[in-house]
């Protein structure tokens, strides 16, 4: 198989819900890279986070490349100016995050876990599905969520995110069926997050939702 070339601007664009002007560019998915994760994030204006604040507690090592514009990185509480061309290496456990300082800032993130065979993260499908749903593409969103579930059928996240989508669309039975499956895999996480998740507003007082999320024993009134 021969190599491929693409510009970041040529890749699919997934606006990130709740973060105005921030767009995800799925580099790994475009090239079907199987050895490491790699994605790009572009901010239309100054201000949005181009790298969410987080630690990689699972041993993943990451390298960020500021492709265009200028970012401001925070590494373990210290600020670093990062104009285009800057490389930022984050060993596992580093608290990192970055905001765009200029319109059009794009940051490329590359990561994998040393000594372990790489597997694409299930968040890619959920991220794409959530973005498509926010754009009104119900069919495309559901296809992404279902593809994630097919790839990781024993993970709670795919069912949970599809349940969120179905609830937002007003599809009670589908929402509760997927949430129930997520709870079968990891009841604690569902009980922790679902009762406060605004995506479930359409079913928040439904007896079956209350039962699935451990708020009642039999699906009656809240205990």
C-alpha positions, 0 to 999 in steps of 0.5 A: 500500500502506498503512502497518502498525503493530506492537509489538515484543512482537507480532513473531516470537521467535527465541531465540538459541542459546548465549545464554540469555535473549536473543531476536531480533525480526526487524523487517525481515522482519516489515514486508518493509523493503527500504531498510535493515536493522532488528532488535530484541534483547531480554534476559530477564535482565541480562547477555546481549549485546544487541549483539555486539561487532563492527566494520562493516568493509564500510562499513555505518552503524548506529544503535541505540535502547534501547527499554526497560530499560538497556544498557551500550554499549562504543564503541571501548573506552569504556563508556556508560550507555544507559537507555531512550530512548538513541540510539547512532550507530556510523559504519563501523569503530566497535568496538561492543557492548552488554550488558543491565543490566536484565531486559527490555532491548530494543535496536533496531538499524538499518543500511545502507551509504551510497550502496548499494542495500540487500539483506537479509543472508543471516544472517537466514535462518541465524539463524532456521534455527538458532533453530528447529533448537534448538527442535526444529522441523526442518522449519521450520529446513530451510525457512529455510536453503533460503530463504536459499540460494535468495536467495543461491545463490552465497554459501557461508554458506547451504550451510555453515549447512545442512550444520551443521544436517544434521550435527546431525540425523545426516543424513550425505549431506545434510551432506556435499553442502552442505558440499561446495558451500560448499567449491566456493564458498570452500574456504579458509573451509570449511577454516578453520572446519569442522574445529573446528566442533562441529556436524560432530561426527557426521562429523568423522572421515568420510573425505569430510569430511576430504577436503572440509576439506582434511585429506587428499588422497584422503579417507584418514587425516589428513595 
